[in-house]
Amino acid sequence: MKSAIKYLLVCLLLSAVVPVWSAEVRMQVIPPNGKRQIEVGDLFYISIEVINSDAAVATPASVPGAKVAYLDRTGTSSSFTSINGKTSRSFSSTWTMTLRARSEGSFHFGPITVGGVKSNTVSYNIGKPMPSNQASGPSTHQGSQAQDAKDDGAPKYIGHGDQNLFLRANVSKTSAYEQEALVYTVKLYTSYDAVKFIGATAAPKFDGFVVEESKDISTQLNYETYQGKTYATAVIARYIIFPQMTGNLKISGNTYTISVDRREYYHDPFFGNLAYSQPLQLNVTPNDLVIAVRQLPTPKPVDFSGGVGSFSIQSQLKDKVFKTNQTSSIVYKISGSGNLKYIQMPDMGTLYPPQLEIYTPTQTQDITVGATNVSGSITFDYSFMPVDEGSFRIPDVKLVYFNPESGKYETAEARGYDITVGKGTASAKSQTRQRLRFNPELETVKEGKLKHQRTPYVYGFGYWLWYIVPALLLSVTIVVMLRYKSMHADMVALNSRRADKLARRRLRKASTAMKHGNRELFYDELLKALWGYLGDKLKMPTSELMRDNIRQVLVARQISEDAIDRIIGLIDQAEFAKYSSAGSGANDMQSDYKEAIAAINQLEDQFRKK
């Protein structure tokens, strides 16, 4: 028993040791956007995190199964820890390596050495390209260049729409700098009488871009003349995109399903020439685009913030009176338009005088994705603490960014402040020294009051409780965390198990909209609940959520034809009701709401039986 207690005591003492910061390098493979598996021709990424080291990551000579397209630092962070007056600092930088998959197989990459520190080894599998990928983009870099040469910006006519309905994609600039904000727009052209439904099976393919979706689209049709013919037009999609690599980058348009009314004419012997509307469903794809992306001018300034756009910076010192060992605050606000989310502030620890300890800032974003750019402001709230009395200078802070309009690096400056620090309360270190001073009055023991026999406190059960209770709490916490991690390791399977619960949560939003008489919002939430339930339950990505695919999977799961027709028919009815100009009353919404609950319950019953 005593040996077990001693072993537990040693373990707890070792766990109480303050950790020492050491350098570390971690690598992680990030698959393409929207995909679980890397395919030949895809762009994928390897994230390299360098901890507690200023060393730069060198571009590797080769990577198995892939070609390195781009390597750059994409982020930095730092933190300060103060324990009993002793301050330690930890910092890290993240590098992202962009690669294009070239051959099939299972591959390993690493370890790499950064600043004398070796990283881990990462593994990845590259599979064959799917037929849809082959249709939308080539599988090799040479094939990509050949295909890019054929893209002339003209719209594609797919299905029966011909020149009566098509989509045109355009971008604000076909030649830009990396990280520059560009506007990608998809516009609908139609000469049909009415457009009842527009739905996209997936988002466009923005390989090599960071994307922000804009809500600034058309709410009504306008008229425009194109190639001598007048069309009703509407902007149905708009994205703000930021290129992350140089070269010719391709944007592949996605397929839209559009329901329209086509006018048919016939001759009646009595009434003469008459016309009626015939429903028609079309699958239309906008044209692909190629953007030539240039590298930012070199050499880059040493203090370049990573910002590309037009920005300004302001500073605000909140306090007017400063005392030692009392925390104050200074706020830096960056405003403008461009890649605001990716701007990095200078390292304040090297700018501020050593008499002012400055800590990691609190960051607040107020950013709007508009029709032409991403604009707004980002605020960095720094806390600092004077440690000495006297007069000190809070330095001016310069923000160096690249302006694509002028093609030059420009500098915005936030003014500094002169402050006078007075004497404040004692620091934690001095207070500790004061407590440890010897007080002879407290150490005086009167003769006759001293006990000759006394059991040491360490032999009592209460003493060991201070070690046993934390050990039990730590063990319970580890078990709970491992169980939580195991349950959430496969989010697709977890969502499949919770599909019914998630669908009912979305249906509650539809019920709220129905109570307020908001027909459009009701059918939006109803469709989200139905499509979301099928996607979660069948473990299907959004790009595969089509009626034929859903029917095939449900049939394979031995679901009855009645249940399949019921859920698909309800989706068709909800989509028609949402876009129908005739509108639906409260009774129709109530009926569709009850039908949705019944259809989901019927599917759940059959899934449980199977």
C-alpha positions in Angstrom: 0.0 0.0 0.0 2.8 2.4 0.9 4.7 1.7 -2.3 1.5 2.5 -4.3 1.0 5.8 -2.5 4.6 6.7 -3.1 4.3 6.0 -6.8 1.1 8.1 -7.0 2.9 10.9 -5.2 5.8 10.9 -7.7 3.4 11.0 -10.7 1.5 13.9 -9.3 4.7 15.9 -8.5 5.9 15.3 -12.0 2.6 16.5 -13.5 2.9 19.7 -11.5 6.1 20.7 -13.1 5.8 23.9 -15.2 6.2 22.9 -18.9 9.2 24.2 -20.8 8.6 25.6 -24.2 10.5 23.7 -26.9 10.5 23.9 -30.7 8.2 21.6 -32.6 7.2 21.0 -36.2 3.8 19.5 -37.2 2.5 18.6 -40.6 -1.1 17.8 -41.7 -2.7 16.9 -45.0 -5.7 19.0 -46.0 -7.9 17.5 -48.9 -9.5 19.6 -51.7 -12.5 21.7 -50.8 -15.7 19.7 -50.8 -13.9 16.3 -51.2 -13.0 13.5 -48.8 -10.4 11.9 -51.1 -7.7 13.4 -53.3 -8.0 12.6 -57.0 -5.5 12.9 -59.8 -5.5 16.5 -61.0 -6.8 17.9 -57.7 -5.1 20.7 -55.7 -4.5 19.7 -52.1 -2.6 21.2 -49.3 -0.1 20.3 -46.6 -0.2 22.6 -43.5 3.2 22.9 -41.7 3.0 24.5 -38.2 6.4 25.6 -36.7 6.2 26.2 -32.9 8.7 28.2 -30.9 11.1 28.7 -33.8 11.7 31.6 -36.2 13.1 29.3 -38.9 11.5 29.4 -42.4 10.2 26.3 -44.2 12.1 25.6 -47.5 10.3 24.3 -50.6 11.0 20.6 -50.9 12.7 19.3 -54.0 9.9 16.8 -54.6 6.8 15.4 -53.0 5.8 11.8 -53.8 2.8 11.6 -56.2 2.4 15.4 -56.5 4.0 18.6 -57.8 4.6 21.6 -55.5 2.7 24.6 -56.9 3.1 27.2 -54.1 4.6 27.5 -50.5 4.1 30.5 -48.3 3.5 31.5 -44.7 -0.2 31.9 -44.1 -0.4 32.9 -40.4 1.4 33.6 -37.1 0.4 33.6 -33.5 1.9 34.2 -30.1 1.0 33.9 -26.4 2.3 35.1 -23.1 2.1 33.2 -19.7 2.8 34.8 -16.4 3.2 32.6 -13.2 4.3 34.3 -9.9 5.9 37.1 -11.8 7.8 34.8 -14.2 6.7 35.4 -17.8 7.2 32.8 -20.6 6.3 33.3 -24.3 5.2 30.8 -27.0 4.8 31.6 -30.7 4.1 29.7 -33.9 3.9 30.2 -37.6 1.8 28.3 -40.2 3.0 27.5 -43.7 0.8 26.1 -46.4 2.1 24.1 -49.3 -0.2 23.8 -52.3 0.3 20.7 -54.4 -1.3 19.2 -57.5 -1.9 15.4 -57.5 -0.2 13.7 -60.5 -0.2 9.9 -60.0 -2.3 7.3 -58.2 -1.3 5.4 -55.1 -0.5 5.6 -51.4 2.3 8.0 -50.5 4.3 9.2 -47.5 5.9 12.6 -47.1 8.4 13.6 -44.4 9.9 14.1 -42.0 11.2 17.5 -42.9 13.7 19.5 -40.9 13.0 23.2 -39.9 15.6 25.0 -37.8 17.2 21.7 -36.8 13.8 20.2 -35.6 12.3 17.2 -37.4 8.6 17.0 -38.2 6.2 14.1 -38.3 5.5 12.0 -41.4 2.1 12.4 -43.2 0.4 9.8 -45.4 -2.2 10.4 -48.2 -3.9 8.4 -51.0 -4.5 9.7 -54.5 -7.2 8.0 -56.5 -8.5 8.0 -60.1 -10.3 11.1 -61.2 -14.1 10.7 -61.3 -16.0 11.1 -64.6 -17.5 14.4 -63.5 -14.1 15.8 -62.7 -12.8 14.7 -66.1 -15.6 16.6 -67.7 -15.1 19.8 -65.7 -11.3 19.9 -65.6 -8.3 18.1 -67.0 -6.2 15.7 -64.8 -2.8 17.0 -65.5 -1.2 20.5 -65.5 -0.5 20.2 -69.3 -4.0 19.2 -70.0 -5.2 22.1 -67.9 -3.3 24.6 -70.1 -4.7 23.0 -73.2 -8.2 23.3 -71.9 -7.7 26.8 -70.7 -6.8 27.9 -74.2 -10.3 26.8 -75.4 -12.2 28.9 -72.8 -13.3 32.0 -74.7 -15.8 33.3 -72.1 -18.8 32.4 -74.3 -21.9 30.9 -72.6 -22.6 27.1 -72.8 -26.0 26.0 -74.1 -27.0 22.8 -72.4 -30.3 20.9 -72.5 -33.2 22.2 -74.5 -32.8 25.8 -73.5 -30.6 26.7 -76.5 -30.4 30.5 -76.9 -33.7 31.0 -75.1 -32.1 30.5 -71.7 -28.4 30.4 -70.7 -26.0 31.6 -68.0 -23.0 33.8 -68.4 -20.2 34.0 -65.8 -17.8 36.9 -65.6 -15.1 38.2 -63.3 -14.2 41.8 -62.5 -10.6 41.3 -63.7 -9.0 38.5 -65.8 -5.5 39.6 -64.7 -4.9 40.3 -61.0 -2.4 40.0 -58.2 -2.4 37.1 -55.7 -4.7 37.9 -52.6 -6.4 40.7 -54.6 -10.2 40.7 -54.2 -12.1 39.8 -57.4 -15.9 39.6 -58.1 -17.2 36.4 -59.8 -20.8 36.8 -61.0 -23.3 34.4 -62.6 -26.1 36.1 -64.6 -29.2 34.4 -66.0 -30.5 35.3 -69.5 -34.0 34.1 -70.5 -36.6 34.8 -73.1 -39.2 32.4 -71.6 -42.4 33.7 -70.1 -41.7 32.7 -66.5 -38.9 31.3 -64.4 -40.3 29.2 -61.5 -37.3 27.5 -59.9 -33.5 27.9 -59.9 -31.4 25.4 -58.0 -27.7 24.6 -58.0 -26.3 21.1 -57.4 -23.0 22.5 -56.0 -20.9 25.6 -55.9 -18.5 26.5 -58.7 -15.0 25.1 -58.5 -12.6 27.8 -57.3 -9.3 25.9 -57.3 -6.6 28.0 -55.8 -8.9 30.7 -54.4 -10.3 31.7 -51.0 -14.1 32.4 -51.4 -16.5 34.7 -49.7 -20.2 34.4 -50.9 -22.1 37.6 -51.4 -25.8 37.9 -50.7 -26.1 40.9 -53.2 -28.0 39.2 -56.0 -31.0 40.2 -58.1 -34.4 40.1 -56.5 -36.2 40.9 -59.8 -35.6 40.6 -63.5 -34.1 43.3 -65.6 -33.9 43.6 -69.4 -30.7 43.5 -71.4 -29.7 43.2 -75.1 -27.2 40.5 -75.9 -26.1 39.7 -79.5 -29.0 41.7 -80.9 -31.7 39.9 -78.8 -33.5 41.2 -75.7 -33.4 39.0 -72.6 -34.8 39.2 -69.1 -31.7 39.0 -66.8 -30.9 38.4 -63.1 -27.7 37.9 -61.1 -28.3 34.6 -59.4 -24.8 34.1 -57.8 -22.0 36.4 -56.7 -18.7 35.5 -55.0 -15.7 37.6 -53.8 -12.6 35.5 -54.5 -9.0 35.9 -53.5 -6.4 34.0 -55.6 -3.9 32.2 -53.4 -1.3 31.2 -56.0 0.2 32.5 -59.2 -0.3 31.3 -62.8 -3.5 30.7 -64.9 -6.2 29.7 -62.5 -9.4 28.2 -63.8 -13.0 28.7 -62.4 -15.3 25.9 -63.5 -19.0 26.8 -63.6 -21.6 24.5 -61.8 -24.8 23.1 -63.2 -28.1 24.8 -62.4 -31.6 23.2 -62.7 -34.1 25.8 -63.9 -37.9 25.4 -64.3 -39.6 27.7 -66.8 -42.8 28.0 -68.8 -42.5 27.6 -72.6 -45.3 29.1 -74.8 -46.7 26.6 -77.3 -49.0 27.7 -80.2 -51.7 25.8 -82.0 -54.6 26.5 -84.4 -58.2 26.1 -83.4 -60.8 25.9 -86.3 -63.2 28.0 -84.3 -61.1 30.5 -82.3 -58.1 30.7 -84.6 -54.5 30.8 -83.3 -54.2 30.1 -79.6 -51.3 29.6 -77.1 -50.7 27.8 -73.8 -47.8 27.4 -71.3 -45.9 24.2 -71.2 -43.6 23.4 -68.1 -40.0 22.8 -69.0 -37.0 21.9 -66.9 -33.5 22.8 -68.1 -30.0 22.0 -66.9 -27.7 24.9 -67.6 -24.0 25.6 -66.9 -22.2 28.9 -67.1 -19.0 29.3 -69.0 -15.6 28.6 -67.5 -13.1 31.4 -66.8 -9.4 31.6 -66.6 -7.6 34.3 -64.5 -4.0 35.2 -64.9 -2.6 35.7 -61.4 0.6 37.7 -60.9 3.0 37.4 -58.0 3.3 40.4 -55.6 6.3 42.5 -56.4 9.6 41.4 -54.9 11.3 42.0 -52.6 8.5 42.2 -50.2 8.9 44.7 -47.2 10.1 43.0 -44.1 7.1 44.3 -42.1 4.5 43.4 -44.8 1.2 42.6 -43.1 -0.2 40.4 -45.9 -2.9 42.8 -46.7 -3.9 43.4 -50.3 -6.3 46.2 -50.9 -6.8 49.7 -49.5 -6.6 50.2 -45.8 -6.1 52.7 -43.0 -5.2 52.2 -39.3 -6.1 54.2 -36.2 -5.2 53.9 -32.5 -7.1 54.7 -29.4 -5.6 54.8 -25.9 -8.5 54.1 -23.5 -6.9 55.2 -20.1 -5.4 58.5 -19.1 -3.7 57.6 -15.8 -1.1 54.8 -15.7 0.4 53.1 -12.7 2.8 50.2 -12.3 1.4 46.7 -12.2 -2.0 47.9 -13.3 -3.4 46.8 -16.7 -4.3 49.4 -19.4 -5.6 49.0 -22.9 -4.9 50.3 -26.4 -7.0 49.6 -29.5 -5.9 49.5 -33.1 -8.6 49.6 -35.8 -7.9 48.6 -39.4 -10.5 49.8 -41.9 -10.8 49.5 -45.7 -11.5 46.9 -48.4 -9.6 43.8 -49.4 -8.5 40.7 -47.7 -9.2 42.1 -44.2 -9.4 38.7 -42.5 -5.8 37.8 -43.4 -4.0 41.0 -42.2 -1.4 40.4 -39.5 -0.4 43.1 -37.0 3.3 43.7 -36.3 5.0 42.0 -33.4 4.2 44.5 -30.6 6.7 42.7 -28.2 9.6 44.0 -30.3 8.1 47.5 -30.8 7.0 48.4 -27.3 9.6 49.4 -24.7 10.6 46.6 -22.2 9.0 48.6 -19.3 5.6 47.9 -20.9 4.5 44.3 -20.9 2.0 43.7 -23.8 -0.2 40.7 -24.2 -2.0 38.8 -27.0 -4.8 41.0 -28.4 -8.6 40.3 -28.5 -9.7 40.5 -32.1 -13.1 41.7 -33.3 -14.3 41.7 -36.9 -17.0 43.8 -38.5 -16.8 42.7 -42.2 -19.4 43.0 -45.0 -19.3 41.0 -48.2 -20.7 43.4 -50.8 -21.3 43.4 -54.5 -17.8 44.6 -55.4 -15.5 43.9 -52.5 -15.1 42.7 -48.9 -15.0 45.8 -46.7 -15.3 46.8 -43.1 -13.0 46.9 -40.1 -11.0 44.6 -37.8 -10.1 45.7 -34.3 -7.1 44.5 -32.2 -7.5 45.3 -28.4 -4.1 45.0 -26.7 -3.7 44.9 -22.9 -0.4 46.1 -21.5 1.0 46.6 -18.0 3.7 49.1 -16.9 6.3 47.5 -14.7 8.5 50.6 -13.9 7.8 54.2 -13.1 8.7 57.0 -15.5 7.9 58.5 -18.9 7.6 56.2 -21.8 6.7 56.3 -25.5 4.1 54.0 -27.0 5.5 53.8 -30.6 3.8 54.6 -33.8 2.5 51.5 -35.5 2.9 51.1 -39.3 0.7 48.9 -41.4 2.4 47.9 -44.7 0.0 46.6 -47.4 0.0 46.2 -51.2 -2.4 48.4 -53.2 -3.3 46.6 -56.5 -4.7 49.9 -58.0 -1.3 51.6 -57.7 0.8 48.4 -58.0 2.9 49.5 -55.0 3.4 48.7 -51.3 1.9 51.5 -49.2 2.0 52.3 -45.5 -0.7 53.4 -43.2 0.3 54.7 -39.7 -1.4 54.8 -36.3 0.0 57.5 -34.0 1.8 56.7 -30.8 1.5 58.2 -27.3 3.7 59.6 -24.6 2.6 58.3 -21.2 3.8 58.9 -17.6 3.6 56.0 -15.2 3.2 56.5 -11.5 3.7 54.2 -8.6 1.1 51.5 -8.2 0.5 48.4 -6.0 3.3 46.0 -5.4 3.9 43.3 -8.0 3.2 39.7 -7.4 6.9 39.0 -7.1 7.5 41.6 -4.4 4.4 40.4 -2.5 5.8 36.9 -2.5 9.1 38.2 -1.1 7.2 40.1 1.6 5.3 37.0 2.7 8.5 35.0 2.9 10.3 37.4 5.3 11.2 36.0 8.8 9.1 37.4 11.6 10.7 36.6 15.0 7.6 37.4 16.9 5.7 34.7 15.2 8.5 32.2 15.7 8.7 32.7 19.5 7.5 29.6 21.5 6.8 30.0 25.1 8.4 27.5 27.4 6.0 24.8 28.5 3.7 25.2 25.5 5.7 22.9 23.2 4.3 19.5 22.7 6.8 16.7 22.8 4.7 14.3 20.6 3.0 15.4 17.5 1.8 13.4 14.4 3.1 14.9 11.1 0.2 16.2 8.9 1.6 14.1 6.0 0.6 10.9 7.8 -3.0 12.0 7.9 -5.7 11.0 5.4 -6.7 14.6 4.8 -3.2 15.3 3.4 -3.5 12.6 0.7 -6.9 13.7 -0.3 -5.3 16.7 -2.0 -3.6 14.2 -4.3 -6.2 11.5 -4.7 -9.2 13.8 -5.6 -7.3 15.6 -8.4 -6.0 12.3 -9.7 -9.6 10.9 -9.8 -10.9 14.0 -11.5 -8.1 13.9 -14.1 -8.9 10.2 -14.8 -12.6 10.9 -15.3 -11.9 13.8 -17.5 -9.6 11.7 -19.8 -12.2 9.0 -20.1 -15.0 11.5 -21.0 -12.8 13.2 -23.5 -11.8 9.9 -25.2 -15.4 8.8 -25.4 -16.4 12.2 -26.9 -13.6 12.0 -29.4 -14.5 8.5 -30.4 -18.2 9.4 -30.9 -17.3 12.5 -33.0 -14.5 10.9 -35.0 -16.8 10.2 -37.9 -19.0 13.2 -38.3 -20.8 11.7 -41.3 -21.9 8.7 -39.3 -22.8 10.9 -36.3 -25.0 13.2 -38.5 -26.6 10.0 -40.0 -27.6 8.9 -36.5 -28.9 12.3 -35.6 -30.6 13.0 -39.0 -34.1 12.8 -37.5 -33.2 15.1 -34.6 -31.6 17.7 -37.0 -34.5 17.6 -39.3 -37.0 18.3 -36.5 -34.9 21.2 -35.4 -35.1 22.7 -38.9 -38.8 22.0 -39.0 -39.3 24.1 -35.9 -37.9 27.1 -37.8 -40.4 26.4 -40.6 -43.2 26.2 -38.0 -42.2 29.6 -36.6 -42.3 31.1 -40.1 -45.7 29.6 -40.7 -47.1 31.2 -37.6 -45.9 34.6 -38.8 -47.4 34.0 -42.2 -43.9 34.2 -43.9 -44.5 31.9 -46.9 -41.1 32.3 -48.5 -39.2 31.6 -45.3 -41.5 28.7 -44.5 -40.7 26.9 -47.7 -37.0 27.8 -47.4 -36.8 26.1 -44.0 -39.0 23.2 -45.1 -36.7 22.4 -48.1 -33.6 22.7 -45.9 -35.1 20.2 -43.5 -36.0 17.7 -46.2 -32.7 18.0 -48.2 -30.7 18.1 -45.0 -32.4 15.0 -43.6 -31.8 13.0 -46.8 -28.1 14.1 -47.0 -27.4 13.3 -43.4 -29.3 10.0 -43.3 -27.9 8.6 -46.6 -24.4 10.1 -45.9 -24.4 11.9 -49.3 -22.5 15.1 -50.0 -24.4 18.1 -51.3 -23.0 17.6 -54.8 -24.7 14.2 -55.1 -28.1 15.2 -53.7 -30.2 14.7 -56.8 -33.5 13.0 -57.1 -32.2 10.0 -59.1 -29.3 9.4 -56.8 -31.6 9.5 -53.7 -34.1 7.1 -55.3 -31.3 4.6 -56.1 -29.8 4.7 -52.6 -33.2 4.3 -50.9 -34.1 1.4 -53.2 -30.8 -0.2 -52.3 -31.6 0.2 -48.6 -34.9 -1.6 -49.2 -37.2 1.4 -48.6 -40.7 1.0 -50.0 -41.6 2.8 -53.2 -44.5 4.5 -51.4 -42.2 6.1 -48.9 -39.7 7.2 -51.7 -42.4 8.7 -53.8 -43.8 10.4 -50.8 -40.6 12.3 -49.8 -39.6 13.2 -53.3 -43.1 14.3 -54.2 -43.1 16.5 -51.1 -39.9 18.1 -52.2 -41.3 18.8 -55.7 -44.4 20.2 -54.2 -42.5 22.5 -51.8 -40.2 23.8 -54.5 -43.2 24.5 -56.8 -45.0 26.3 -53.9 -42.0 28.4 -53.1 -41.5 29.7 -56.6 -45.1 29.7 -57.8 -46.5 33.1 -58.5 -50.0 31.9 -57.4 -48.9 31.6 -53.7 -50.1 29.3 -51.0 -52.4 29.9 -48.1 -52.0 29.1 -44.4 -53.9 25.8 -44.9 -51.5 24.7 -47.6 -48.5 25.5 -45.4 -50.0 23.6 -42.5 -50.7 20.6 -44.7 -47.2 20.6 -46.2 -45.7 20.9 -42.6 -47.7 17.8 -41.4 -46.8 15.9 -44.5 -43.1 16.5 -44.0 -43.3 15.2 -40.4 -45.2 12.1 -41.6 -42.8 11.4 -44.5 -39.8 11.6 -42.2 -41.4 9.4 -39.6 -42.3 6.8 -42.2 -38.7 6.7 -43.5 -37.3 6.5 -39.9 -39.7 3.5 -39.1 -38.5 1.6 -42.2 -34.8 2.4 -41.5 -35.2 1.0 -38.0 -36.8 -2.2 -39.3 -34.2 -2.7 -42.0 
